[in-house]
Amino acid sequence: MTEIDINHLIDTYKEIGTSTIGHLTREGYLPDIKALNPCTATIVGRVLTVQLTSDNTDVINQALIRAAPNDVLCIDAQILGVTACWGALRTCAAIYEKLSAVIIIGQATDSVQIQQLDFPVFAQGISAVTTFKSNQAQGRLASDIVYRFGKQTTTIRSGDIAIIDNDGVFILPIDVAQQLSADCQKKHKADEVKFQIFFDAYRNDRLDKLFENQ
């Protein structure tokens, strides 16, 4: 796909909720990654991956500098266990670099400050234990991430498309996102029509009449 086609694909998915995708596939869904603060719109962007291999998190700073505006940073922090690699100051840096969102396969900290900053951070959980300066081996930038949840295994690569909202996170290869886009659009439009009919009847206290016509 050309750059124009990819940007068009990204714009298309900004109109589609993750639950619409979840009606059609489970591929690329990250079940235990949740929003730290309410996410009222669908966020879509190309992924830049970071894989931590020790408690040395300097590679995250490199990723923040390298990321293009509107990218979604996806950090594999599984090796850290309950230790958080992301907090308020790195969120400030992500805002400065104009990222769309950050996904942490691991823990975040400074949850109140992140909510105050109103920047989309998604993580497995929140922790008060954090990393500090380390001389251990640095992690890897733009390396494939293997995400496992139960029997599900998902490989996340730089250049994939992340689709994120308050219901969860999907990360799809570009070709898969392209294949699903038409069906996602069709279902989204159909569901929106049904919901709007119900909502208008509910708002105008006409539910009885609505269901009489079904």
N, CA and C atoms as a LAMMPS dump frame, in Angstrom:
ITEM: TIMESTEP
0
ITEM: NUMBER OF ATOMS
642
ITEM: BOX BOUNDS ff ff ff
-5.0000000000000000e+02 5.0000000000000000e+02
-5.0000000000000000e+02 5.0000000000000000e+02
-5.0000000000000000e+02 5.0000000000000000e+02
ITEM: ATOMS id mol type element x y z
1 1 1 N 0.839 -1.195 0
2 1 2 C 0 0 0
3 1 3 C 0.872 1.242 0
4 2 1 N 0.378 2.275 -0.666
5 2 2 C 1.094 3.546 -0.653
6 2 3 C 0.834 4.275 0.67
7 3 1 N 1.623 5.305 0.898
8 3 2 C 1.455 6.108 2.113
9 3 3 C 0.058 6.715 2.173
10 4 1 N -0.443 7.156 1.016
11 4 2 C -1.79 7.731 0.961
12 4 3 C -2.829 6.69 1.338
13 5 1 N -2.681 5.458 0.821
14 5 2 C -3.628 4.383 1.127
15 5 3 C -3.625 4.054 2.62
16 6 1 N -2.44 4.013 3.229
17 6 2 C -2.347 3.697 4.659
18 6 3 C -3 4.792 5.487
19 7 1 N -2.769 6.049 5.119
20 7 2 C -3.394 7.154 5.843
21 7 3 C -4.912 7.108 5.709
22 8 1 N -5.384 6.721 4.525
23 8 2 C -6.833 6.582 4.32
24 8 3 C -7.385 5.447 5.181
25 9 1 N -6.639 4.35 5.273
26 9 2 C -7.048 3.218 6.111
27 9 3 C -7.134 3.648 7.576
28 10 1 N -6.148 4.402 8.027
29 10 2 C -6.151 4.902 9.404
30 10 3 C -7.37 5.786 9.643
31 11 1 N -7.665 6.682 8.716
32 11 2 C -8.827 7.561 8.86
33 11 3 C -10.123 6.757 8.879
34 12 1 N -10.189 5.694 8.093
35 12 2 C -11.381 4.845 8.06
36 12 3 C -11.653 4.239 9.425
37 13 1 N -10.62 3.712 10.069
38 13 2 C -10.804 3.04 11.352
39 13 3 C -11.084 4.022 12.49
40 14 1 N -10.812 5.291 12.302
41 14 2 C -11.144 6.272 13.334
42 14 3 C -12.652 6.415 13.518
43 15 1 N -13.416 5.945 12.532
44 15 2 C -14.881 5.992 12.608
45 15 3 C -15.471 4.677 13.101
46 16 1 N -14.633 3.719 13.485
47 16 2 C -15.09 2.372 13.835
48 16 3 C -14.64 2.031 15.248
49 17 1 N -15.536 1.542 16.068
50 17 2 C -15.191 1.137 17.424
51 17 3 C -14.543 -0.236 17.448
52 18 1 N -13.759 -0.491 18.481
53 18 2 C -13.108 -1.801 18.578
54 18 3 C -14.123 -2.928 18.743
55 19 1 N -15.273 -2.64 19.343
56 19 2 C -16.28 -3.692 19.499
57 19 3 C -16.84 -4.13 18.148
58 20 1 N -16.821 -3.228 17.171
59 20 2 C -17.229 -3.61 15.814
60 20 3 C -16.233 -4.604 15.23
61 21 1 N -14.943 -4.327 15.397
62 21 2 C -13.915 -5.268 14.938
63 21 3 C -14.077 -6.599 15.665
64 22 1 N -14.357 -6.515 16.975
65 22 2 C -14.489 -7.723 17.786
66 22 3 C -15.664 -8.604 17.409
67 23 1 N -16.635 -8.077 16.661
68 23 2 C -17.715 -8.904 16.13
69 23 3 C -17.246 -9.756 14.956
70 24 1 N -16.139 -9.34 14.34
71 24 2 C -15.695 -9.984 13.108
72 24 3 C -14.444 -10.839 13.279
73 25 1 N -13.618 -10.518 14.27
74 25 2 C -12.377 -11.279 14.465
75 25 3 C -11.864 -11.092 15.882
76 26 1 N -11.051 -12.059 16.322
77 26 2 C -10.304 -11.901 17.577
78 26 3 C -8.824 -11.666 17.297
79 27 1 N -8.449 -11.749 16.034
80 27 2 C -7.045 -11.562 15.668
81 27 3 C -6.581 -10.166 16.065
82 28 1 N -5.45 -10.115 16.75
83 28 2 C -4.868 -8.835 17.11
84 28 3 C -5.436 -8.188 18.349
85 29 1 N -6.406 -8.854 19.001
86 29 2 C -6.988 -8.283 20.218
87 29 3 C -6.067 -8.559 21.405
88 30 1 N -5.843 -7.53 22.231
89 30 2 C -5.008 -7.664 23.421
90 30 3 C -5.926 -7.643 24.643
91 31 1 N -6.351 -8.811 25.131
92 31 2 C -7.457 -8.884 26.097
93 31 3 C -7.236 -8.169 27.415
94 32 1 N -6.017 -8.137 27.928
95 32 2 C -5.824 -7.582 29.268
96 32 3 C -5.205 -6.194 29.267
97 33 1 N -5.259 -5.499 28.14
98 33 2 C -4.756 -4.129 28.053
99 33 3 C -5.943 -3.177 28.142
100 34 1 N -5.955 -2.315 29.164
101 34 2 C -7.088 -1.437 29.415
102 34 3 C -6.65 0.022 29.522
103 35 1 N -7.598 0.92 29.304
104 35 2 C -7.336 2.355 29.389
105 35 3 C -7.134 2.793 30.831
106 36 1 N -6.113 3.622 31.072
107 36 2 C -5.913 4.183 32.398
108 36 3 C -6.877 5.324 32.681
109 37 1 N -7.36 5.987 31.632
110 37 2 C -8.36 7.022 31.787
111 37 3 C -9.345 6.917 30.624
112 38 1 N -10.565 7.395 30.785
113 38 2 C -11.579 7.213 29.744
114 38 3 C -11.113 7.701 28.378
115 39 1 N -11.415 6.893 27.377
116 39 2 C -11.017 7.192 25.993
117 39 3 C -12.307 7.333 25.186
118 40 1 N -12.694 8.561 24.876
119 40 2 C -14.011 8.819 24.317
120 40 3 C -14.067 8.755 22.792
121 41 1 N -12.945 8.517 22.14
122 41 2 C -12.916 8.414 20.68
123 41 3 C -12.022 7.247 20.281
124 42 1 N -12.185 6.784 19.058
125 42 2 C -11.308 5.737 18.543
126 42 3 C -9.994 6.356 18.094
127 43 1 N -8.899 5.821 18.614
128 43 2 C -7.554 6.298 18.283
129 43 3 C -6.904 5.273 17.37
130 44 1 N -6.337 5.733 16.279
131 44 2 C -5.722 4.835 15.298
132 44 3 C -4.36 5.397 14.904
133 45 1 N -3.371 4.535 14.843
134 45 2 C -2.048 4.986 14.418
135 45 3 C -1.135 3.824 14.137
136 46 1 N -0.044 4.122 13.458
137 46 2 C 0.955 3.087 13.182
138 46 3 C 1.793 2.826 14.425
139 47 1 N 2.118 1.577 14.598
140 47 2 C 2.817 1.131 15.808
141 47 3 C 4.326 1.268 15.649
142 48 1 N 4.972 1.74 16.717
143 48 2 C 6.421 1.621 16.874
144 48 3 C 6.646 0.788 18.128
145 49 1 N 7.354 -0.324 17.981
146 49 2 C 7.517 -1.251 19.097
147 49 3 C 8.808 -0.983 19.877
148 50 1 N 8.735 -1.296 21.165
149 50 2 C 9.891 -1.264 22.061
150 50 3 C 9.85 -2.54 22.888
151 51 1 N 10.961 -3.247 22.936
152 51 2 C 11.021 -4.465 23.743
153 51 3 C 12.097 -4.304 24.815
154 52 1 N 11.67 -4.344 26.076
155 52 2 C 12.619 -4.287 27.179
156 52 3 C 13.188 -5.678 27.433
157 53 1 N 14.509 -5.731 27.635
158 53 2 C 15.174 -7.008 27.908
159 53 3 C 15.775 -7.043 29.308
160 54 1 N 15.641 -5.939 30.031
161 54 2 C 16.138 -5.832 31.41
162 54 3 C 15.433 -4.644 32.062
163 55 1 N 15.888 -4.234 33.236
164 55 2 C 15.289 -3.061 33.864
165 55 3 C 15.881 -1.749 33.351
166 56 1 N 16.705 -1.824 32.321
167 56 2 C 17.208 -0.63 31.642
168 56 3 C 16.164 -0.185 30.618
169 57 1 N 15.55 0.967 30.864
170 57 2 C 14.457 1.431 29.998
171 57 3 C 14.858 2.597 29.094
172 58 1 N 16.166 2.814 28.918
173 58 2 C 16.626 3.937 28.093
174 58 3 C 16.091 3.868 26.665
175 59 1 N 15.827 2.659 26.163
176 59 2 C 15.339 2.505 24.791
177 59 3 C 13.978 3.18 24.618
178 60 1 N 13.214 3.326 25.693
179 60 2 C 11.935 4.03 25.592
180 60 3 C 12.174 5.492 25.224
181 61 1 N 13.189 6.096 25.807
182 61 2 C 13.521 7.483 25.467
183 61 3 C 13.929 7.595 24.002
184 62 1 N 14.678 6.605 23.519
185 62 2 C 15.059 6.591 22.102
186 62 3 C 13.819 6.501 21.211
187 63 1 N 12.867 5.66 21.624
188 63 2 C 11.64 5.485 20.846
189 63 3 C 10.827 6.775 20.785
190 64 1 N 10.761 7.49 21.9
191 64 2 C 10.019 8.749 21.923
192 64 3 C 10.602 9.754 20.931
193 65 1 N 11.909 9.752 20.792
194 65 2 C 12.575 10.654 19.851
195 65 3 C 12.365 10.186 18.41
196 66 1 N 12.416 8.898 18.212
197 66 2 C 12.316 8.349 16.851
198 66 3 C 10.888 8.344 16.313
199 67 1 N 9.911 8.238 17.172
200 67 2 C 8.52 8.102 16.736
201 67 3 C 8.076 9.304 15.912
202 68 1 N 7.258 9.02 14.913
203 68 2 C 6.672 10.086 14.106
204 68 3 C 5.384 10.568 14.769
205 69 1 N 4.978 11.813 14.505
206 69 2 C 3.695 12.284 15.029
207 69 3 C 2.568 11.32 14.661
208 70 1 N 1.666 11.095 15.597
209 70 2 C 0.498 10.215 15.447
210 70 3 C 0.817 8.732 15.552
211 71 1 N 2.082 8.386 15.767
212 71 2 C 2.409 6.976 16.018
213 71 3 C 1.845 6.533 17.366
214 72 1 N 1.704 5.213 17.501
215 72 2 C 1.324 4.599 18.774
216 72 3 C 2.516 3.784 19.265
217 73 1 N 3.045 4.14 20.412
218 73 2 C 4.18 3.42 20.987
219 73 3 C 3.66 2.184 21.713
220 74 1 N 4.204 1.023 21.378
221 74 2 C 3.816 -0.228 22.04
222 74 3 C 5.05 -0.796 22.728
223 75 1 N 5.002 -0.87 24.056
224 75 2 C 6.162 -1.25 24.866
225 75 3 C 5.938 -2.632 25.47
226 76 1 N 6.841 -3.544 25.17
227 76 2 C 6.822 -4.874 25.785
228 76 3 C 7.641 -4.808 27.069
229 77 1 N 6.927 -4.718 28.196
230 77 2 C 7.589 -4.635 29.5
231 77 3 C 7.311 -5.876 30.334
232 78 1 N 7.044 -6.986 29.669
233 78 2 C 6.679 -8.211 30.386
234 78 3 C 7.788 -8.681 31.326
235 79 1 N 9.03 -8.406 30.937
236 79 2 C 10.166 -8.861 31.742
237 79 3 C 10.201 -8.166 33.11
238 80 1 N 9.542 -7.028 33.241
239 80 2 C 9.597 -6.261 34.482
240 80 3 C 8.615 -6.748 35.548
241 81 1 N 7.692 -7.604 35.184
242 81 2 C 6.724 -8.082 36.161
243 81 3 C 5.858 -6.942 36.685
244 82 1 N 5.88 -6.718 38.015
245 82 2 C 5.027 -5.687 38.614
246 82 3 C 5.654 -4.297 38.569
247 83 1 N 6.848 -4.167 38.014
248 83 2 C 7.541 -2.881 37.971
249 83 3 C 7.071 -2.049 36.78
250 84 1 N 6.748 -0.801 37.028
251 84 2 C 6.26 0.094 35.973
252 84 3 C 7.422 0.737 35.228
253 85 1 N 7.251 0.853 33.909
254 85 2 C 8.273 1.505 33.072
255 85 3 C 7.775 2.826 32.511
256 86 1 N 6.53 3.192 32.829
257 86 2 C 5.935 4.387 32.227
258 86 3 C 5.201 5.184 33.299
259 87 1 N 5.37 6.522 33.257
260 87 2 C 4.703 7.366 34.228
261 87 3 C 4.385 8.728 33.654
262 88 1 N 4.21 9.707 34.538
263 88 2 C 3.747 11.032 34.136
264 88 3 C 4.749 11.764 33.238
265 89 1 N 6.05 11.687 33.58
266 89 2 C 7.031 12.451 32.807
267 89 3 C 7.186 11.903 31.395
268 90 1 N 7.15 10.597 31.239
269 90 2 C 7.206 10.033 29.888
270 90 3 C 5.918 10.331 29.121
271 91 1 N 4.82 10.442 29.835
272 91 2 C 3.578 10.858 29.182
273 91 3 C 3.716 12.282 28.663
274 92 1 N 4.335 13.151 29.439
275 92 2 C 4.606 14.525 28.975
276 92 3 C 5.444 14.505 27.695
277 93 1 N 6.456 13.624 27.668
278 93 2 C 7.309 13.519 26.478
279 93 3 C 6.506 13.027 25.275
280 94 1 N 5.593 12.071 25.5
281 94 2 C 4.762 11.554 24.407
282 94 3 C 3.856 12.647 23.844
283 95 1 N 3.344 13.486 24.735
284 95 2 C 2.515 14.607 24.279
285 95 3 C 3.358 15.578 23.461
286 96 1 N 4.565 15.876 23.944
287 96 2 C 5.464 16.791 23.223
288 96 3 C 5.799 16.251 21.832
289 97 1 N 6.001 14.938 21.735
290 97 2 C 6.351 14.327 20.449
291 97 3 C 5.131 14.055 19.571
292 98 1 N 3.939 14.424 20.077
293 98 2 C 2.69 14.333 19.311
294 98 3 C 2.297 12.891 18.972
295 99 1 N 2.572 11.966 19.896
296 99 2 C 2.11 10.591 19.701
297 99 3 C 0.595 10.528 19.888
298 100 1 N -0.001 9.489 19.311
299 100 2 C -1.448 9.302 19.46
300 100 3 C -1.801 8.597 20.758
301 101 1 N -0.972 7.639 21.158
302 101 2 C -1.261 6.847 22.357
303 101 3 C -0.039 6.012 22.694
304 102 1 N -0.079 5.403 23.883
305 102 2 C 0.955 4.47 24.318
306 102 3 C 0.276 3.213 24.856
307 103 1 N 0.786 2.064 24.439
308 103 2 C 0.317 0.767 24.922
309 103 3 C 1.469 0.113 25.667
310 104 1 N 1.216 -0.312 26.9
311 104 2 C 2.252 -0.962 27.69
312 104 3 C 1.804 -2.37 28.033
313 105 1 N 2.542 -3.346 27.539
314 105 2 C 2.293 -4.728 27.948
315 105 3 C 3.071 -4.9 29.243
316 106 1 N 2.466 -4.428 30.302
317 106 2 C 3.105 -4.339 31.595
318 106 3 C 2.4 -3.289 32.425
319 107 1 N 3.134 -2.645 33.319
320 107 2 C 2.541 -1.74 34.293
321 107 3 C 2.908 -0.282 34.015
322 108 1 N 1.988 0.61 34.425
323 108 2 C 2.252 2.049 34.415
324 108 3 C 2.12 2.571 35.838
325 109 1 N 2.618 3.778 36.065
326 109 2 C 2.493 4.414 37.369
327 109 3 C 2.045 5.864 37.177
328 110 1 N 1.924 6.609 38.258
329 110 2 C 1.465 8.008 38.202
330 110 3 C 0.085 8.104 37.553
331 111 1 N -0.817 7.223 37.932
332 111 2 C -2.109 7.137 37.257
333 111 3 C -2.926 8.421 37.381
334 112 1 N -2.871 9.081 38.522
335 112 2 C -3.643 10.314 38.691
336 112 3 C -3.122 11.407 37.767
337 113 1 N -1.801 11.546 37.703
338 113 2 C -1.209 12.566 36.832
339 113 3 C -1.491 12.265 35.361
340 114 1 N -1.453 10.987 34.981
341 114 2 C -1.759 10.621 33.595
342 114 3 C -3.199 10.977 33.262
343 115 1 N -4.106 10.776 34.214
344 115 2 C -5.495 11.179 33.995
345 115 3 C -5.603 12.693 33.847
346 116 1 N -4.822 13.432 34.636
347 116 2 C -4.841 14.893 34.521
348 116 3 C -4.331 15.352 33.162
349 117 1 N -3.356 14.634 32.632
350 117 2 C -2.793 14.989 31.326
351 117 3 C -3.737 14.62 30.186
352 118 1 N -4.691 13.721 30.452
353 118 2 C -5.71 13.33 29.476
354 118 3 C -5.086 12.799 28.182
355 119 1 N -4.013 12.018 28.35
356 119 2 C -3.356 11.386 27.198
357 119 3 C -3.664 9.894 27.248
358 120 1 N -3.955 9.276 26.089
359 120 2 C -4.355 7.867 26.082
360 120 3 C -3.184 6.922 26.4
361 121 1 N -3.207 6.367 27.607
362 121 2 C -2.233 5.36 28.015
363 121 3 C -3.003 4.076 28.341
364 122 1 N -2.586 2.98 27.738
365 122 2 C -3.214 1.684 27.947
366 122 3 C -2.171 0.729 28.513
367 123 1 N -2.546 -0.045 29.515
368 123 2 C -1.589 -0.923 30.178
369 123 3 C -2.309 -2.121 30.789
370 124 1 N -1.503 -3.106 31.223
371 124 2 C -2.078 -4.245 31.929
372 124 3 C -2.514 -3.864 33.333
373 125 1 N -1.85 -2.884 33.929
374 125 2 C -2.191 -2.502 35.292
375 125 3 C -1.417 -1.294 35.76
376 126 1 N -1.597 -0.983 37.034
377 126 2 C -0.951 0.16 37.679
378 126 3 C -0.083 -0.357 38.82
379 127 1 N 1.104 0.238 38.97
380 127 2 C 2.022 -0.191 40.015
381 127 3 C 2.704 1.01 40.655
382 128 1 N 2.983 0.89 41.947
383 128 2 C 3.753 1.922 42.648
384 128 3 C 5.251 1.642 42.607
385 129 1 N 5.636 0.463 42.103
386 129 2 C 7.05 0.097 41.994
387 129 3 C 7.538 0.494 40.605
388 130 1 N 8.65 1.226 40.547
389 130 2 C 9.094 1.755 39.262
390 130 3 C 10.567 1.426 38.997
391 131 1 N 10.957 1.599 37.745
392 131 2 C 12.348 1.386 37.36
393 131 3 C 13.193 2.578 37.778
394 132 1 N 14.516 2.376 37.771
395 132 2 C 15.465 3.45 38.045
396 132 3 C 16.653 3.247 37.127
397 133 1 N 17.615 4.156 37.168
398 133 2 C 18.764 4.081 36.264
399 133 3 C 19.458 2.733 36.396
400 134 1 N 19.722 2.091 35.255
401 134 2 C 20.291 0.749 35.264
402 134 3 C 21.399 0.637 34.225
403 135 1 N 22.414 -0.184 34.542
404 135 2 C 23.503 -0.455 33.608
405 135 3 C 23.325 -1.78 32.886
406 136 1 N 22.151 -2.388 33.047
407 136 2 C 21.869 -3.65 32.357
408 136 3 C 21.737 -3.406 30.856
409 137 1 N 21.663 -4.491 30.098
410 137 2 C 21.57 -4.385 28.642
411 137 3 C 20.314 -3.625 28.229
412 138 1 N 20.49 -2.742 27.24
413 138 2 C 19.35 -1.976 26.743
414 138 3 C 18.408 -2.88 25.957
415 139 1 N 17.152 -2.424 25.87
416 139 2 C 16.163 -3.153 25.099
417 139 3 C 16.313 -2.912 23.61
418 140 1 N 15.303 -3.353 22.863
419 140 2 C 15.367 -3.294 21.4
420 140 3 C 14.251 -2.411 20.851
421 141 1 N 14.605 -1.625 19.864
422 141 2 C 13.667 -0.733 19.199
423 141 3 C 13.206 -1.362 17.891
424 142 1 N 11.918 -1.262 17.604
425 142 2 C 11.318 -1.796 16.37
426 142 3 C 11.519 -3.304 16.246
427 143 1 N 11.531 -3.987 17.374
428 143 2 C 11.649 -5.44 17.395
429 143 3 C 10.265 -6.06 17.532
430 144 1 N 10.074 -7.239 16.937
431 144 2 C 8.782 -7.921 17.043
432 144 3 C 8.478 -8.274 18.501
433 145 1 N 7.236 -8.064 18.897
434 145 2 C 6.768 -8.39 20.248
435 145 3 C 5.852 -9.604 20.164
436 146 1 N 6.097 -10.579 21.006
437 146 2 C 5.211 -11.74 21.1
438 146 3 C 4.357 -11.574 22.353
439 147 1 N 3.075 -11.4 22.128
440 147 2 C 2.124 -11.189 23.227
441 147 3 C 1.326 -12.474 23.426
442 148 1 N 1.315 -12.978 24.647
443 148 2 C 0.578 -14.212 24.949
444 148 3 C -0.462 -13.946 26.021
445 149 1 N -1.672 -14.469 25.784
446 149 2 C -2.737 -14.401 26.777
447 149 3 C -3.528 -15.706 26.669
448 150 1 N -3.401 -16.535 27.687
449 150 2 C -4.033 -17.85 27.601
450 150 3 C -3.486 -18.634 26.425
451 151 1 N -4.369 -19.101 25.573
452 151 2 C -3.958 -19.865 24.388
453 151 3 C -3.656 -18.964 23.192
454 152 1 N -3.915 -17.688 23.35
455 152 2 C -3.719 -16.758 22.239
456 152 3 C -2.28 -16.257 22.185
457 153 1 N -1.722 -16.242 20.986
458 153 2 C -0.396 -15.653 20.754
459 153 3 C -0.515 -14.656 19.605
460 154 1 N -0.079 -13.441 19.842
461 154 2 C -0.138 -12.385 18.831
462 154 3 C 1.249 -11.798 18.651
463 155 1 N 1.678 -11.668 17.417
464 155 2 C 2.946 -11.001 17.12
465 155 3 C 2.657 -9.57 16.694
466 156 1 N 3.292 -8.632 17.372
467 156 2 C 3.103 -7.206 17.104
468 156 3 C 4.376 -6.673 16.461
469 157 1 N 4.214 -6.005 15.326
470 157 2 C 5.376 -5.508 14.576
471 157 3 C 5.263 -4.006 14.358
472 158 1 N 6.398 -3.337 14.312
473 158 2 C 6.397 -1.934 13.921
474 158 3 C 5.78 -1.801 12.535
475 159 1 N 4.923 -0.807 12.376
476 159 2 C 4.218 -0.611 11.119
477 159 3 C 2.813 -1.167 11.119
478 160 1 N 2.48 -2.019 12.099
479 160 2 C 1.103 -2.488 12.246
480 160 3 C 0.194 -1.299 12.579
481 161 1 N -1.112 -1.547 12.501
482 161 2 C -2.096 -0.521 12.808
483 161 3 C -2.728 -0.823 14.167
484 162 1 N -2.653 0.132 15.083
485 162 2 C -3.313 0.011 16.386
486 162 3 C -4.649 0.737 16.322
487 163 1 N -5.714 0.047 16.768
488 163 2 C -7.051 0.638 16.87
489 163 3 C -7.463 0.522 18.329
490 164 1 N -7.733 1.659 18.967
491 164 2 C -7.865 1.714 20.419
492 164 3 C -9.077 2.559 20.791
493 165 1 N -9.856 2.087 21.748
494 165 2 C -10.868 2.938 22.364
495 165 3 C -11.145 2.439 23.779
496 166 1 N -12.199 2.911 24.382
497 166 2 C -12.453 2.595 25.784
498 166 3 C -12.761 1.116 25.998
499 167 1 N -13.148 0.417 24.926
500 167 2 C -13.461 -1.01 25.042
501 167 3 C -12.238 -1.907 24.918
502 168 1 N -11.114 -1.388 24.399
503 168 2 C -9.931 -2.229 24.304
504 168 3 C -8.998 -1.858 23.175
505 169 1 N -8.131 -2.806 22.848
506 169 2 C -7.043 -2.572 21.905
507 169 3 C -6.969 -3.704 20.883
508 170 1 N -6.922 -3.34 19.614
509 170 2 C -6.576 -4.254 18.529
510 170 3 C -5.296 -3.743 17.873
511 171 1 N -4.386 -4.655 17.527
512 171 2 C -3.23 -4.31 16.697
513 171 3 C -3.219 -5.28 15.524
514 172 1 N -3.386 -4.732 14.33
515 172 2 C -3.555 -5.54 13.129
516 172 3 C -2.467 -5.228 12.103
517 173 1 N -1.951 -6.27 11.425
518 173 2 C -1.105 -5.999 10.26
519 173 3 C -1.9 -5.198 9.235
520 174 1 N -1.224 -4.406 8.446
521 174 2 C -1.904 -3.542 7.485
522 174 3 C -2.789 -4.342 6.543
523 175 1 N -2.315 -5.492 6.057
524 175 2 C -3.121 -6.256 5.108
525 175 3 C -4.396 -6.785 5.753
526 176 1 N -4.315 -7.193 7.016
527 176 2 C -5.509 -7.674 7.724
528 176 3 C -6.482 -6.524 7.953
529 177 1 N -5.963 -5.376 8.371
530 177 2 C -6.819 -4.201 8.572
531 177 3 C -7.523 -3.821 7.276
532 178 1 N -6.808 -3.926 6.17
533 178 2 C -7.397 -3.605 4.87
534 178 3 C -8.504 -4.592 4.517
535 179 1 N -8.261 -5.878 4.763
536 179 2 C -9.261 -6.903 4.442
537 179 3 C -10.544 -6.733 5.254
538 180 1 N -10.41 -6.297 6.5
539 180 2 C -11.563 -6.182 7.399
540 180 3 C -12.315 -4.868 7.25
541 181 1 N -11.709 -3.877 6.629
542 181 2 C -12.238 -2.518 6.69
543 181 3 C -13.647 -2.397 6.116
544 182 1 N -13.908 -3.019 4.97
545 182 2 C -15.229 -2.881 4.348
546 182 3 C -16.317 -3.49 5.226
547 183 1 N -16.082 -4.687 5.759
548 183 2 C -17.064 -5.332 6.632
549 183 3 C -17.248 -4.546 7.924
550 184 1 N -16.164 -3.984 8.449
551 184 2 C -16.262 -3.166 9.658
552 184 3 C -17.104 -1.921 9.405
553 185 1 N -16.878 -1.27 8.279
554 185 2 C -17.66 -0.087 7.943
555 185 3 C -19.139 -0.427 7.804
556 186 1 N -19.429 -1.541 7.121
557 186 2 C -20.818 -1.961 6.913
558 186 3 C -21.52 -2.213 8.239
559 187 1 N -20.866 -2.961 9.136
560 187 2 C -21.474 -3.271 10.425
561 187 3 C -21.62 -2.015 11.271
562 188 1 N -20.597 -1.172 11.255
563 188 2 C -20.656 0.07 12.04
564 188 3 C -21.851 0.909 11.621
565 189 1 N -22.049 1.094 10.326
566 189 2 C -23.155 1.924 9.843
567 189 3 C -24.502 1.317 10.203
568 190 1 N -24.62 -0.012 10.064
569 190 2 C -25.883 -0.679 10.394
570 190 3 C -26.193 -0.548 11.888
571 191 1 N -25.191 -0.749 12.721
572 191 2 C -25.4 -0.651 14.17
573 191 3 C -25.716 0.779 14.592
574 192 1 N -25.081 1.753 13.951
575 192 2 C -25.343 3.144 14.284
576 192 3 C -26.786 3.533 13.966
577 193 1 N -27.295 3.055 12.836
578 193 2 C -28.687 3.34 12.467
579 193 3 C -29.631 2.759 13.509
580 194 1 N -29.42 1.489 13.888
581 194 2 C -30.278 0.834 14.882
582 194 3 C -30.221 1.555 16.222
583 195 1 N -29.01 1.908 16.638
584 195 2 C -28.864 2.591 17.922
585 195 3 C -29.546 3.946 17.907
586 196 1 N -29.404 4.696 16.814
587 196 2 C -29.973 6.04 16.755
588 196 3 C -31.492 5.988 16.8
589 197 1 N -32.08 4.993 16.123
590 197 2 C -33.542 4.84 16.172
591 197 3 C -33.993 4.597 17.611
592 198 1 N -33.296 3.679 18.296
593 198 2 C -33.65 3.39 19.686
594 198 3 C -33.428 4.609 20.571
595 199 1 N -32.292 5.292 20.398
596 199 2 C -31.956 6.422 21.256
597 199 3 C -32.954 7.559 21.089
598 200 1 N -33.354 7.812 19.852
599 200 2 C -34.342 8.874 19.62
600 200 3 C -35.668 8.527 20.288
601 201 1 N -36.075 7.257 20.183
602 201 2 C -37.327 6.834 20.82
603 201 3 C -37.201 6.931 22.344
604 202 1 N -36.058 6.544 22.876
605 202 2 C -35.82 6.613 24.318
606 202 3 C -35.846 8.053 24.815
607 203 1 N -35.189 8.923 24.073
608 203 2 C -35.111 10.336 24.468
609 203 3 C -36.483 11 24.425
610 204 1 N -37.337 10.548 23.503
611 204 2 C -38.663 11.144 23.344
612 204 3 C -39.767 10.319 23.992
613 205 1 N -39.36 9.355 24.825
614 205 2 C -40.309 8.528 25.573
615 205 3 C -41.302 7.828 24.644
616 206 1 N -40.77 7.228 23.572
617 206 2 C -41.616 6.538 22.6
618 206 3 C -41.2 5.089 22.401
619 207 1 N -40.613 4.485 23.415
620 207 2 C -40.131 3.109 23.284
621 207 3 C -41.263 2.135 23.013
622 208 1 N -42.424 2.344 23.66
623 208 2 C -43.554 1.427 23.449
624 208 3 C -43.97 1.416 21.989
625 209 1 N -44.049 2.595 21.384
626 209 2 C -44.426 2.671 19.973
627 209 3 C -43.38 2.037 19.082
628 210 1 N -42.109 2.227 19.456
629 210 2 C -41.029 1.633 18.663
630 210 3 C -41.162 0.13 18.611
631 211 1 N -41.363 -0.508 19.779
632 211 2 C -41.39 -1.957 19.825
633 211 3 C -42.72 -2.533 19.34
634 212 1 N -43.768 -1.712 19.296
635 212 2 C -45.022 -2.15 18.7
636 212 3 C -44.863 -2.392 17.201
637 213 1 N -43.922 -1.653 16.613
638 213 2 C -43.708 -1.758 15.163
639 213 3 C -42.709 -2.816 14.754
640 214 1 N -42.121 -3.504 15.738
641 214 2 C -41.108 -4.503 15.42
642 214 3 C -41.741 -5.817 14.972
